[in-house]
């Protein structure tokens, strides 16, 4: 049987996720005009989220693919009239 993470580590992980969701909700409400936030509060929220949540970055995958079969291409023309 695989060893489980300690419950203290799990509790801390969930605590961080809950706090992050509260910050995100506050930022969303601000963007919708439901509450006011100063620029200092917004910057602090961005810093805390950067510590808790990973940054999502675009990645490019390059691959060479060889295929010996026939490839059929279907082109559908659509009239916008």
mmCIF file of the N, C-alpha and C atoms, coordinates in Angstrom:
data_MODEL
# 
_entry.id   MODEL 
# 
loop_
_atom_site.group_PDB 
_atom_site.id 
_atom_site.type_symbol 
_atom_site.label_atom_id 
_atom_site.label_alt_id 
_atom_site.label_comp_id 
_atom_site.label_asym_id 
_atom_site.label_entity_id 
_atom_site.label_seq_id 
_atom_site.pdbx_PDB_ins_code 
_atom_site.Cartn_x 
_atom_site.Cartn_y 
_atom_site.Cartn_z 
_atom_site.occupancy 
_atom_site.B_iso_or_equiv 
_atom_site.pdbx_formal_charge 
_atom_site.auth_seq_id 
_atom_site.auth_comp_id 
_atom_site.auth_asym_id 
_atom_site.auth_atom_id 
_atom_site.pdbx_PDB_model_num 
ATOM 1   N N  . UNK A 1 1  ? 0.844   -1.179 0.000   1.00 0.00 ? 1  UNK A N  1 
ATOM 2   C CA . UNK A 1 1  ? 0.000   0.000  0.000   1.00 0.00 ? 1  UNK A CA 1 
ATOM 3   C C  . UNK A 1 1  ? 0.886   1.238  0.000   1.00 0.00 ? 1  UNK A C  1 
ATOM 4   N N  . UNK A 1 2  ? 0.539   2.183  -0.851  1.00 0.00 ? 2  UNK A N  1 
ATOM 5   C CA . UNK A 1 2  ? 1.322   3.412  -0.942  1.00 0.00 ? 2  UNK A CA 1 
ATOM 6   C C  . UNK A 1 2  ? 1.080   4.286  0.279   1.00 0.00 ? 2  UNK A C  1 
ATOM 7   N N  . UNK A 1 3  ? 2.125   4.962  0.687   1.00 0.00 ? 3  UNK A N  1 
ATOM 8   C CA . UNK A 1 3  ? 2.012   5.855  1.842   1.00 0.00 ? 3  UNK A CA 1 
ATOM 9   C C  . UNK A 1 3  ? 1.220   7.096  1.458   1.00 0.00 ? 3  UNK A C  1 
ATOM 10  N N  . UNK A 1 4  ? 0.381   7.550  2.371   1.00 0.00 ? 4  UNK A N  1 
ATOM 11  C CA . UNK A 1 4  ? -0.404  8.760  2.139   1.00 0.00 ? 4  UNK A CA 1 
ATOM 12  C C  . UNK A 1 4  ? 0.363   9.972  2.616   1.00 0.00 ? 4  UNK A C  1 
ATOM 13  N N  . UNK A 1 5  ? 0.041   11.114 1.987   1.00 0.00 ? 5  UNK A N  1 
ATOM 14  C CA . UNK A 1 5  ? 0.618   12.356 2.475   1.00 0.00 ? 5  UNK A CA 1 
ATOM 15  C C  . UNK A 1 5  ? 0.035   12.635 3.850   1.00 0.00 ? 5  UNK A C  1 
ATOM 16  N N  . UNK A 1 6  ? 0.777   13.320 4.641   1.00 0.00 ? 6  UNK A N  1 
ATOM 17  C CA . UNK A 1 6  ? 0.259   13.622 5.972   1.00 0.00 ? 6  UNK A CA 1 
ATOM 18  C C  . UNK A 1 6  ? -0.964  14.525 5.846   1.00 0.00 ? 6  UNK A C  1 
ATOM 19  N N  . UNK A 1 7  ? -1.874  14.384 6.775   1.00 0.00 ? 7  UNK A N  1 
ATOM 20  C CA . UNK A 1 7  ? -3.102  15.175 6.717   1.00 0.00 ? 7  UNK A CA 1 
ATOM 21  C C  . UNK A 1 7  ? -2.801  16.660 6.880   1.00 0.00 ? 7  UNK A C  1 
ATOM 22  N N  . UNK A 1 8  ? -1.726  16.998 7.567   1.00 0.00 ? 8  UNK A N  1 
ATOM 23  C CA . UNK A 1 8  ? -1.373  18.411 7.731   1.00 0.00 ? 8  UNK A CA 1 
ATOM 24  C C  . UNK A 1 8  ? -1.001  19.030 6.385   1.00 0.00 ? 8  UNK A C  1 
ATOM 25  N N  . UNK A 1 9  ? -0.273  18.282 5.543   1.00 0.00 ? 9  UNK A N  1 
ATOM 26  C CA . UNK A 1 9  ? 0.084   18.785 4.216   1.00 0.00 ? 9  UNK A CA 1 
ATOM 27  C C  . UNK A 1 9  ? -1.164  18.968 3.362   1.00 0.00 ? 9  UNK A C  1 
ATOM 28  N N  . UNK A 1 10 ? -2.103  18.023 3.450   1.00 0.00 ? 10 UNK A N  1 
ATOM 29  C CA . UNK A 1 10 ? -3.336  18.124 2.687   1.00 0.00 ? 10 UNK A CA 1 
ATOM 30  C C  . UNK A 1 10 ? -4.170  19.310 3.155   1.00 0.00 ? 10 UNK A C  1 
ATOM 31  N N  . UNK A 1 11 ? -4.239  19.507 4.451   1.00 0.00 ? 11 UNK A N  1 
ATOM 32  C CA . UNK A 1 11 ? -5.004  20.630 4.978   1.00 0.00 ? 11 UNK A CA 1 
ATOM 33  C C  . UNK A 1 11 ? -4.424  21.951 4.488   1.00 0.00 ? 11 UNK A C  1 
ATOM 34  N N  . UNK A 1 12 ? -3.117  22.067 4.490   1.00 0.00 ? 12 UNK A N  1 
ATOM 35  C CA . UNK A 1 12 ? -2.459  23.294 4.037   1.00 0.00 ? 12 UNK A CA 1 
ATOM 36  C C  . UNK A 1 12 ? -2.718  23.517 2.548   1.00 0.00 ? 12 UNK A C  1 
ATOM 37  N N  . UNK A 1 13 ? -2.682  22.455 1.776   1.00 0.00 ? 13 UNK A N  1 
ATOM 38  C CA . UNK A 1 13 ? -2.941  22.556 0.344   1.00 0.00 ? 13 UNK A CA 1 
ATOM 39  C C  . UNK A 1 13 ? -4.358  23.068 0.084   1.00 0.00 ? 13 UNK A C  1 
ATOM 40  N N  . UNK A 1 14 ? -5.325  22.500 0.791   1.00 0.00 ? 14 UNK A N  1 
ATOM 41  C CA . UNK A 1 14 ? -6.708  22.947 0.621   1.00 0.00 ? 14 UNK A CA 1 
ATOM 42  C C  . UNK A 1 14 ? -6.891  24.374 1.112   1.00 0.00 ? 14 UNK A C  1 
ATOM 43  N N  . UNK A 1 15 ? -6.226  24.730 2.170   1.00 0.00 ? 15 UNK A N  1 
ATOM 44  C CA . UNK A 1 15 ? -6.320  26.090 2.705   1.00 0.00 ? 15 UNK A CA 1 
ATOM 45  C C  . UNK A 1 15 ? -5.824  27.102 1.665   1.00 0.00 ? 15 UNK A C  1 
ATOM 46  N N  . UNK A 1 16 ? -4.715  26.781 1.003   1.00 0.00 ? 16 UNK A N  1 
ATOM 47  C CA . UNK A 1 16 ? -4.174  27.664 -0.029  1.00 0.00 ? 16 UNK A CA 1 
ATOM 48  C C  . UNK A 1 16 ? -5.138  27.784 -1.204  1.00 0.00 ? 16 UNK A C  1 
ATOM 49  N N  . UNK A 1 17 ? -5.748  26.662 -1.607  1.00 0.00 ? 17 UNK A N  1 
ATOM 50  C CA . UNK A 1 17 ? -6.685  26.694 -2.728  1.00 0.00 ? 17 UNK A CA 1 
ATOM 51  C C  . UNK A 1 17 ? -7.927  27.522 -2.390  1.00 0.00 ? 17 UNK A C  1 
ATOM 52  N N  . UNK A 1 18 ? -8.415  27.385 -1.171  1.00 0.00 ? 18 UNK A N  1 
ATOM 53  C CA . UNK A 1 18 ? -9.584  28.160 -0.748  1.00 0.00 ? 18 UNK A CA 1 
ATOM 54  C C  . UNK A 1 18 ? -9.244  29.642 -0.721  1.00 0.00 ? 18 UNK A C  1 
ATOM 55  N N  . UNK A 1 19 ? -8.095  29.996 -0.180  1.00 0.00 ? 19 UNK A N  1 
ATOM 56  C CA . UNK A 1 19 ? -7.694  31.397 -0.140  1.00 0.00 ? 19 UNK A CA 1 
ATOM 57  C C  . UNK A 1 19 ? -7.530  31.955 -1.550  1.00 0.00 ? 19 UNK A C  1 
ATOM 58  N N  . UNK A 1 20 ? -6.973  31.158 -2.444  1.00 0.00 ? 20 UNK A N  1 
ATOM 59  C CA . UNK A 1 20 ? -6.810  31.606 -3.828  1.00 0.00 ? 20 UNK A CA 1 
ATOM 60  C C  . UNK A 1 20 ? -8.166  31.837 -4.472  1.00 0.00 ? 20 UNK A C  1 
ATOM 61  N N  . UNK A 1 21 ? -9.123  30.951 -4.211  1.00 0.00 ? 21 UNK A N  1 
ATOM 62  C CA . UNK A 1 21 ? -10.440 31.127 -4.816  1.00 0.00 ? 21 UNK A CA 1 
ATOM 63  C C  . UNK A 1 21 ? -11.126 32.379 -4.276  1.00 0.00 ? 21 UNK A C  1 
ATOM 64  N N  . UNK A 1 22 ? -10.911 32.710 -3.018  1.00 0.00 ? 22 UNK A N  1 
ATOM 65  C CA . UNK A 1 22 ? -11.489 33.932 -2.455  1.00 0.00 ? 22 UNK A CA 1 
ATOM 66  C C  . UNK A 1 22 ? -10.897 35.173 -3.128  1.00 0.00 ? 22 UNK A C  1 
ATOM 67  N N  . UNK A 1 23 ? -9.595  35.152 -3.362  1.00 0.00 ? 23 UNK A N  1 
ATOM 68  C CA . UNK A 1 23 ? -8.933  36.276 -4.036  1.00 0.00 ? 23 UNK A CA 1 
ATOM 69  C C  . UNK A 1 23 ? -9.441  36.396 -5.473  1.00 0.00 ? 23 UNK A C  1 
ATOM 70  N N  . UNK A 1 24 ? -9.563  35.264 -6.149  1.00 0.00 ? 24 UNK A N  1 
ATOM 71  C CA . UNK A 1 24 ? -10.048 35.281 -7.527  1.00 0.00 ? 24 UNK A CA 1 
ATOM 72  C C  . UNK A 1 24 ? -11.470 35.822 -7.582  1.00 0.00 ? 24 UNK A C  1 
ATOM 73  N N  . UNK A 1 25 ? -12.315 35.377 -6.657  1.00 0.00 ? 25 UNK A N  1 
ATOM 74  C CA . UNK A 1 25 ? -13.695 35.868 -6.629  1.00 0.00 ? 25 UNK A CA 1 
ATOM 75  C C  . UNK A 1 25 ? -13.734 37.376 -6.409  1.00 0.00 ? 25 UNK A C  1 
ATOM 76  N N  . UNK A 1 26 ? -12.878 37.860 -5.536  1.00 0.00 ? 26 UNK A N  1 
ATOM 77  C CA . UNK A 1 26 ? -12.828 39.299 -5.261  1.00 0.00 ? 26 UNK A CA 1 
ATOM 78  C C  . UNK A 1 26 ? -12.393 40.073 -6.513  1.00 0.00 ? 26 UNK A C  1 
ATOM 79  N N  . UNK A 1 27 ? -11.388 39.552 -7.234  1.00 0.00 ? 27 UNK A N  1 
ATOM 80  C CA . UNK A 1 27 ? -10.939 40.202 -8.469  1.00 0.00 ? 27 UNK A CA 1 
ATOM 81  C C  . UNK A 1 27 ? -12.020 40.170 -9.554  1.00 0.00 ? 27 UNK A C  1 
ATOM 82  N N  . UNK A 1 28 ? -12.737 39.064 -9.646  1.00 0.00 ? 28 UNK A N  1 
ATOM 83  C CA . UNK A 1 28 ? -13.821 38.958 -10.625 1.00 0.00 ? 28 UNK A CA 1 
ATOM 84  C C  . UNK A 1 28 ? -14.920 39.965 -10.290 1.00 0.00 ? 28 UNK A C  1 
ATOM 85  N N  . UNK A 1 29 ? -15.293 40.050 -9.012  1.00 0.00 ? 29 UNK A N  1 
ATOM 86  C CA . UNK A 1 29 ? -16.304 41.023 -8.602  1.00 0.00 ? 29 UNK A CA 1 
ATOM 87  C C  . UNK A 1 29 ? -15.856 42.448 -8.926  1.00 0.00 ? 29 UNK A C  1 
ATOM 88  N N  . UNK A 1 30 ? -14.582 42.719 -8.731  1.00 0.00 ? 30 UNK A N  1 
ATOM 89  C CA . UNK A 1 30 ? -14.051 44.046 -9.060  1.00 0.00 ? 30 UNK A CA 1 
ATOM 90  C C  . UNK A 1 30 ? -14.178 44.319 -10.560 1.00 0.00 ? 30 UNK A C  1 
ATOM 91  N N  . UNK A 1 31 ? -13.846 43.321 -11.370 1.00 0.00 ? 31 UNK A N  1 
ATOM 92  C CA . UNK A 1 31 ? -13.916 43.518 -12.814 1.00 0.00 ? 31 UNK A CA 1 
ATOM 93  C C  . UNK A 1 31 ? -15.353 43.694 -13.295 1.00 0.00 ? 31 UNK A C  1 
ATOM 94  N N  . UNK A 1 32 ? -16.316 43.138 -12.546 1.00 0.00 ? 32 UNK A N  1 
ATOM 95  C CA . UNK A 1 32 ? -17.729 43.292 -12.893 1.00 0.00 ? 32 UNK A CA 1 
ATOM 96  C C  . UNK A 1 32 ? -18.350 44.537 -12.282 1.00 0.00 ? 32 UNK A C  1 
ATOM 97  N N  . UNK A 1 33 ? -17.564 45.290 -11.514 1.00 0.00 ? 33 UNK A N  1 
ATOM 98  C CA . UNK A 1 33 ? -18.054 46.520 -10.908 1.00 0.00 ? 33 UNK A CA 1 
ATOM 99  C C  . UNK A 1 33 ? -18.841 46.308 -9.626  1.00 0.00 ? 33 UNK A C  1 
ATOM 100 N N  . UNK A 1 34 ? -18.747 45.116 -9.035  1.00 0.00 ? 34 UNK A N  1 
ATOM 101 C CA . UNK A 1 34 ? -19.499 44.822 -7.805  1.00 0.00 ? 34 UNK A CA 1 
ATOM 102 C C  . UNK A 1 34 ? -18.805 45.340 -6.556  1.00 0.00 ? 34 UNK A C  1 
ATOM 103 N N  . UNK A 1 35 ? -17.491 45.536 -6.611  1.00 0.00 ? 35 UNK A N  1 
ATOM 104 C CA . UNK A 1 35 ? -16.760 46.096 -5.468  1.00 0.00 ? 35 UNK A CA 1 
ATOM 105 C C  . UNK A 1 35 ? -15.571 46.914 -5.975  1.00 0.00 ? 35 UNK A C  1 
ATOM 106 N N  . UNK A 1 36 ? -15.096 47.771 -5.134  1.00 0.00 ? 36 UNK A N  1 
ATOM 107 C CA . UNK A 1 36 ? -13.961 48.623 -5.473  1.00 0.00 ? 36 UNK A CA 1 
ATOM 108 C C  . UNK A 1 36 ? -12.698 48.067 -4.830  1.00 0.00 ? 36 UNK A C  1 
ATOM 109 N N  . UNK A 1 37 ? -11.603 48.134 -5.565  1.00 0.00 ? 37 UNK A N  1 
ATOM 110 C CA . UNK A 1 37 ? -10.303 47.728 -5.035  1.00 0.00 ? 37 UNK A CA 1 
ATOM 111 C C  . UNK A 1 37 ? -9.287  48.778 -5.461  1.00 0.00 ? 37 UNK A C  1 
ATOM 112 N N  . UNK A 1 38 ? -8.367  49.081 -4.561  1.00 0.00 ? 38 UNK A N  1 
ATOM 113 C CA . UNK A 1 38 ? -7.300  50.015 -4.924  1.00 0.00 ? 38 UNK A CA 1 
ATOM 114 C C  . UNK A 1 38 ? -6.260  49.282 -5.768  1.00 0.00 ? 38 UNK A C  1 
ATOM 115 N N  . UNK A 1 39 ? -5.419  50.039 -6.440  1.00 0.00 ? 39 UNK A N  1 
ATOM 116 C CA . UNK A 1 39 ? -4.374  49.415 -7.257  1.00 0.00 ? 39 UNK A CA 1 
ATOM 117 C C  . UNK A 1 39 ? -3.418  48.607 -6.380  1.00 0.00 ? 39 UNK A C  1 
ATOM 118 N N  . UNK A 1 40 ? -3.208  49.052 -5.145  1.00 0.00 ? 40 UNK A N  1 
ATOM 119 C CA . UNK A 1 40 ? -2.357  48.299 -4.213  1.00 0.00 ? 40 UNK A CA 1 
ATOM 120 C C  . UNK A 1 40 ? -2.981  46.947 -3.890  1.00 0.00 ? 40 UNK A C  1 
ATOM 121 N N  . UNK A 1 41 ? -4.287  46.909 -3.670  1.00 0.00 ? 41 UNK A N  1 
ATOM 122 C CA . UNK A 1 41 ? -4.962  45.642 -3.383  1.00 0.00 ? 41 UNK A CA 1 
ATOM 123 C C  . UNK A 1 41 ? -4.893  44.697 -4.582  1.00 0.00 ? 41 UNK A C  1 
ATOM 124 N N  . UNK A 1 42 ? -5.060  45.246 -5.765  1.00 0.00 ? 42 UNK A N  1 
ATOM 125 C CA . UNK A 1 42 ? -5.002  44.419 -6.973  1.00 0.00 ? 42 UNK A CA 1 
ATOM 126 C C  . UNK A 1 42 ? -3.600  43.843 -7.162  1.00 0.00 ? 42 UNK A C  1 
ATOM 127 N N  . UNK A 1 43 ? -2.581  44.665 -6.970  1.00 0.00 ? 43 UNK A N  1 
ATOM 128 C CA . UNK A 1 43 ? -1.197  44.177 -7.099  1.00 0.00 ? 43 UNK A CA 1 
ATOM 129 C C  . UNK A 1 43 ? -0.880  43.130 -6.048  1.00 0.00 ? 43 UNK A C  1 
ATOM 130 N N  . UNK A 1 44 ? -1.358  43.333 -4.821  1.00 0.00 ? 44 UNK A N  1 
ATOM 131 C CA . UNK A 1 44 ? -1.123  42.348 -3.761  1.00 0.00 ? 44 UNK A CA 1 
ATOM 132 C C  . UNK A 1 44 ? -1.813  41.027 -4.109  1.00 0.00 ? 44 UNK A C  1 
ATOM 133 N N  . UNK A 1 45 ? -3.020  41.105 -4.652  1.00 0.00 ? 45 UNK A N  1 
ATOM 134 C CA . UNK A 1 45 ? -3.743  39.893 -5.041  1.00 0.00 ? 45 UNK A CA 1 
ATOM 135 C C  . UNK A 1 45 ? -2.984  39.144 -6.134  1.00 0.00 ? 45 UNK A C  1 
ATOM 136 N N  . UNK A 1 46 ? -2.442  39.876 -7.106  1.00 0.00 ? 46 UNK A N  1 
ATOM 137 C CA . UNK A 1 46 ? -1.672  39.244 -8.173  1.00 0.00 ? 46 UNK A CA 1 
ATOM 138 C C  . UNK A 1 46 ? -0.436  38.543 -7.618  1.00 0.00 ? 46 UNK A C  1 
ATOM 139 N N  . UNK A 1 47 ? 0.229   39.164 -6.666  1.00 0.00 ? 47 UNK A N  1 
ATOM 140 C CA . UNK A 1 47 ? 1.440   38.572 -6.076  1.00 0.00 ? 47 UNK A CA 1 
ATOM 141 C C  . UNK A 1 47 ? 1.107   37.294 -5.321  1.00 0.00 ? 47 UNK A C  1 
ATOM 142 N N  . UNK A 1 48 ? 0.037   37.335 -4.523  1.00 0.00 ? 48 UNK A N  1 
ATOM 143 C CA . UNK A 1 48 ? -0.360  36.150 -3.746  1.00 0.00 ? 48 UNK A CA 1 
ATOM 144 C C  . UNK A 1 48 ? -0.772  35.025 -4.682  1.00 0.00 ? 48 UNK A C  1 
ATOM 145 N N  . UNK A 1 49 ? -1.539  35.332 -5.722  1.00 0.00 ? 49 UNK A N  1 
ATOM 146 C CA . UNK A 1 49 ? -1.951  34.294 -6.668  1.00 0.00 ? 49 UNK A CA 1 
ATOM 147 C C  . UNK A 1 49 ? -0.759  33.686 -7.390  1.00 0.00 ? 49 UNK A C  1 
ATOM 148 N N  . UNK A 1 50 ? 0.240   34.492 -7.700  1.00 0.00 ? 50 UNK A N  1 
ATOM 149 C CA . UNK A 1 50 ? 1.439   33.974 -8.359  1.00 0.00 ? 50 UNK A CA 1 
ATOM 150 C C  . UNK A 1 50 ? 2.188   32.984 -7.467  1.00 0.00 ? 50 UNK A C  1 
ATOM 151 N N  . UNK A 1 51 ? 2.089   33.178 -6.157  1.00 0.00 ? 51 UNK A N  1 
ATOM 152 C CA . UNK A 1 51 ? 2.753   32.263 -5.216  1.00 0.00 ? 51 UNK A CA 1 
ATOM 153 C C  . UNK A 1 51 ? 1.977   30.957 -5.070  1.00 0.00 ? 51 UNK A C  1 
ATOM 154 N N  . UNK A 1 52 ? 0.652   31.025 -5.189  1.00 0.00 ? 52 UNK A N  1 
ATOM 155 C CA . UNK A 1 52 ? -0.195  29.864 -4.900  1.00 0.00 ? 52 UNK A CA 1 
ATOM 156 C C  . UNK A 1 52 ? -0.529  29.071 -6.156  1.00 0.00 ? 52 UNK A C  1 
ATOM 157 N N  . UNK A 1 53 ? -0.856  29.766 -7.248  1.00 0.00 ? 53 UNK A N  1 
ATOM 158 C CA . UNK A 1 53 ? -1.264  29.098 -8.476  1.00 0.00 ? 53 UNK A CA 1 
ATOM 159 C C  . UNK A 1 53 ? -0.147  29.129 -9.508  1.00 0.00 ? 53 UNK A C  1 
ATOM 160 N N  . UNK A 1 54 ? 0.012   28.069 -10.269 1.00 0.00 ? 54 UNK A N  1 
ATOM 161 C CA . UNK A 1 54 ? 1.035   28.081 -11.315 1.00 0.00 ? 54 UNK A CA 1 
ATOM 162 C C  . UNK A 1 54 ? 0.607   28.988 -12.459 1.00 0.00 ? 54 UNK A C  1 
ATOM 163 N N  . UNK A 1 55 ? 1.579   29.595 -13.111 1.00 0.00 ? 55 UNK A N  1 
ATOM 164 C CA . UNK A 1 55 ? 1.298   30.413 -14.282 1.00 0.00 ? 55 UNK A CA 1 
ATOM 165 C C  . UNK A 1 55 ? 0.992   29.496 -15.454 1.00 0.00 ? 55 UNK A C  1 
ATOM 166 N N  . UNK A 1 56 ? -0.018  29.844 -16.216 1.00 0.00 ? 56 UNK A N  1 
ATOM 167 C CA . UNK A 1 56 ? -0.330  29.081 -17.422 1.00 0.00 ? 56 UNK A CA 1 
ATOM 168 C C  . UNK A 1 56 ? 0.350   29.771 -18.589 1.00 0.00 ? 56 UNK A C  1 
ATOM 169 N N  . UNK A 1 57 ? 1.225   29.046 -19.235 1.00 0.00 ? 57 UNK A N  1 
ATOM 170 C CA . UNK A 1 57 ? 1.988   29.610 -20.337 1.00 0.00 ? 57 UNK A CA 1 
ATOM 171 C C  . UNK A 1 57 ? 1.738   28.789 -21.585 1.00 0.00 ? 57 UNK A C  1 
ATOM 172 N N  . UNK A 1 58 ? 1.747   29.463 -22.721 1.00 0.00 ? 58 UNK A N  1 
ATOM 173 C CA . UNK A 1 58 ? 1.582   28.767 -23.992 1.00 0.00 ? 58 UNK A CA 1 
ATOM 174 C C  . UNK A 1 58 ? 2.834   27.956 -24.279 1.00 0.00 ? 58 UNK A C  1 
ATOM 175 N N  . UNK A 1 59 ? 2.629   26.758 -24.755 1.00 0.00 ? 59 UNK A N  1 
ATOM 176 C CA . UNK A 1 59 ? 3.762   25.922 -25.136 1.00 0.00 ? 59 UNK A CA 1 
ATOM 177 C C  . UNK A 1 59 ? 3.583   25.491 -26.587 1.00 0.00 ? 59 UNK A C  1 
ATOM 178 N N  . UNK A 1 60 ? 4.679   25.323 -27.243 1.00 0.00 ? 60 UNK A N  1 
ATOM 179 C CA . UNK A 1 60 ? 4.654   24.902 -28.634 1.00 0.00 ? 60 UNK A CA 1 
ATOM 180 C C  . UNK A 1 60 ? 5.253   23.513 -28.721 1.00 0.00 ? 60 UNK A C  1 
ATOM 181 N N  . UNK A 1 61 ? 4.539   22.629 -29.413 1.00 0.00 ? 61 UNK A N  1 
ATOM 182 C CA . UNK A 1 61 ? 5.022   21.261 -29.579 1.00 0.00 ? 61 UNK A CA 1 
ATOM 183 C C  . UNK A 1 61 ? 5.327   21.060 -31.057 1.00 0.00 ? 61 UNK A C  1 
ATOM 184 N N  . UNK A 1 62 ? 6.549   20.677 -31.326 1.00 0.00 ? 62 UNK A N  1 
ATOM 185 C CA . UNK A 1 62 ? 6.956   20.403 -32.707 1.00 0.00 ? 62 UNK A CA 1 
ATOM 186 C C  . UNK A 1 62 ? 7.217   18.918 -32.841 1.00 0.00 ? 62 UNK A C  1 
ATOM 187 N N  . UNK A 1 63 ? 6.713   18.344 -33.931 1.00 0.00 ? 63 UNK A N  1 
ATOM 188 C CA . UNK A 1 63 ? 6.921   16.919 -34.148 1.00 0.00 ? 63 UNK A CA 1 
ATOM 189 C C  . UNK A 1 63 ? 6.991   16.644 -35.641 1.00 0.00 ? 63 UNK A C  1 
ATOM 190 N N  . UNK A 1 64 ? 7.796   15.686 -36.016 1.00 0.00 ? 64 UNK A N  1 
ATOM 191 C CA . UNK A 1 64 ? 7.844   15.218 -37.393 1.00 0.00 ? 64 UNK A CA 1 
ATOM 192 C C  . UNK A 1 64 ? 7.005   13.953 -37.465 1.00 0.00 ? 64 UNK A C  1 
ATOM 193 N N  . UNK A 1 65 ? 5.988   13.992 -38.311 1.00 0.00 ? 65 UNK A N  1 
ATOM 194 C CA . UNK A 1 65 ? 5.072   12.858 -38.423 1.00 0.00 ? 65 UNK A CA 1 
ATOM 195 C C  . UNK A 1 65 ? 5.164   12.311 -39.835 1.00 0.00 ? 65 UNK A C  1 
ATOM 196 N N  . UNK A 1 66 ? 5.372   11.022 -39.925 1.00 0.00 ? 66 UNK A N  1 
ATOM 197 C CA . UNK A 1 66 ? 5.409   10.360 -41.221 1.00 0.00 ? 66 UNK A CA 1 
ATOM 198 C C  . UNK A 1 66 ? 4.193   9.457  -41.331 1.00 0.00 ? 66 UNK A C  1 
ATOM 199 N N  . UNK A 1 67 ? 3.540   9.534  -42.490 1.00 0.00 ? 67 UNK A N  1 
ATOM 200 C CA . UNK A 1 67 ? 2.353   8.716  -42.699 1.00 0.00 ? 67 UNK A CA 1 
ATOM 201 C C  . UNK A 1 67 ? 2.412   8.183  -44.113 1.00 0.00 ? 67 UNK A C  1 
ATOM 202 N N  . UNK A 1 68 ? 2.270   6.884  -44.274 1.00 0.00 ? 68 UNK A N  1 
ATOM 203 C CA . UNK A 1 68 ? 2.393   6.286  -45.605 1.00 0.00 ? 68 UNK A CA 1 
ATOM 204 C C  . UNK A 1 68 ? 1.038   6.084  -46.279 1.00 0.00 ? 68 UNK A C  1 
ATOM 205 N N  . UNK A 1 69 ? -0.041  6.304  -45.579 1.00 0.00 ? 69 UNK A N  1 
ATOM 206 C CA . UNK A 1 69 ? -1.379  6.116  -46.160 1.00 0.00 ? 69 UNK A CA 1 
ATOM 207 C C  . UNK A 1 69 ? -1.829  7.320  -46.952 1.00 0.00 ? 69 UNK A C  1 
ATOM 208 N N  . UNK A 1 70 ? -2.961  7.176  -47.621 1.00 0.00 ? 70 UNK A N  1 
ATOM 209 C CA . UNK A 1 70 ? -3.525  8.273  -48.388 1.00 0.00 ? 70 UNK A CA 1 
ATOM 210 C C  . UNK A 1 70 ? -4.230  9.232  -47.432 1.00 0.00 ? 70 UNK A C  1 
ATOM 211 N N  . UNK A 1 71 ? -4.158  10.506 -47.734 1.00 0.00 ? 71 UNK A N  1 
ATOM 212 C CA . UNK A 1 71 ? -4.810  11.524 -46.921 1.00 0.00 ? 71 UNK A CA 1 
ATOM 213 C C  . UNK A 1 71 ? -5.873  12.194 -47.771 1.00 0.00 ? 71 UNK A C  1 
ATOM 214 N N  . UNK A 1 72 ? -7.096  12.192 -47.282 1.00 0.00 ? 72 UNK A N  1 
ATOM 215 C CA . UNK A 1 72 ? -8.198  12.843 -47.989 1.00 0.00 ? 72 UNK A CA 1 
ATOM 216 C C  . UNK A 1 72 ? -8.472  14.179 -47.319 1.00 0.00 ? 72 UNK A C  1 
ATOM 217 N N  . UNK A 1 73 ? -8.688  15.189 -48.142 1.00 0.00 ? 73 UNK A N  1 
ATOM 218 C CA . UNK A 1 73 ? -8.974  16.518 -47.617 1.00 0.00 ? 73 UNK A CA 1 
ATOM 219 C C  . UNK A 1 73 ? -10.370 16.921 -48.059 1.00 0.00 ? 73 UNK A C  1 
ATOM 220 N N  . UNK A 1 74 ? -11.179 17.372 -47.132 1.00 0.00 ? 74 UNK A N  1 
ATOM 221 C CA . UNK A 1 74 ? -12.535 17.820 -47.425 1.00 0.00 ? 74 UNK A CA 1 
ATOM 222 C C  . UNK A 1 74 ? -12.590 19.319 -47.218 1.00 0.00 ? 74 UNK A C  1 
ATOM 223 N N  . UNK A 1 75 ? -13.015 20.012 -48.265 1.00 0.00 ? 75 UNK A N  1 
ATOM 224 C CA . UNK A 1 75 ? -13.163 21.465 -48.175 1.00 0.00 ? 75 UNK A CA 1 
ATOM 225 C C  . UNK A 1 75 ? -14.629 21.777 -48.431 1.00 0.00 ? 75 UNK A C  1 
ATOM 226 N N  . UNK A 1 76 ? -15.230 22.490 -47.504 1.00 0.00 ? 76 UNK A N  1 
ATOM 227 C CA . UNK A 1 76 ? -16.634 22.841 -47.642 1.00 0.00 ? 76 UNK A CA 1 
ATOM 228 C C  . UNK A 1 76 ? -16.724 24.346 -47.840 1.00 0.00 ? 76 UNK A C  1 
ATOM 229 N N  . UNK A 1 77 ? -17.365 24.744 -48.941 1.00 0.00 ? 77 UNK A N  1 
ATOM 230 C CA . UNK A 1 77 ? -17.529 26.160 -49.228 1.00 0.00 ? 77 UNK A CA 1 
ATOM 231 C C  . UNK A 1 77 ? -18.889 26.594 -48.679 1.00 0.00 ? 77 UNK A C  1 
ATOM 232 N N  . UNK A 1 78 ? -18.865 27.708 -47.972 1.00 0.00 ? 78 UNK A N  1 
ATOM 233 C CA . UNK A 1 78 ? -20.090 28.205 -47.363 1.00 0.00 ? 78 UNK A CA 1 
ATOM 234 C C  . UNK A 1 78 ? -20.379 29.584 -47.932 1.00 0.00 ? 78 UNK A C  1 
ATOM 235 N N  . UNK A 1 79 ? -21.590 29.788 -48.385 1.00 0.00 ? 79 UNK A N  1 
ATOM 236 C CA . UNK A 1 79 ? -21.994 31.088 -48.902 1.00 0.00 ? 79 UNK A CA 1 
ATOM 237 C C  . UNK A 1 79 ? -22.487 31.939 -47.746 1.00 0.00 ? 79 UNK A C  1 
ATOM 238 N N  . UNK A 1 80 ? -22.035 33.196 -47.669 1.00 0.00 ? 80 UNK A N  1 
ATOM 239 C CA . UNK A 1 80 ? -22.437 34.100 -46.606 1.00 0.00 ? 80 UNK A CA 1 
ATOM 240 C C  . UNK A 1 80 ? -23.587 35.007 -47.029 1.00 0.00 ? 80 UNK A C  1 
ATOM 241 N N  . UNK A 1 81 ? -24.215 34.705 -48.172 1.00 0.00 ? 81 UNK A N  1 
ATOM 242 C CA . UNK A 1 81 ? -25.335 35.535 -48.656 1.00 0.00 ? 81 UNK A CA 1 
ATOM 243 C C  . UNK A 1 81 ? -26.580 35.286 -47.872 1.00 0.00 ? 81 UNK A C  1 
# 
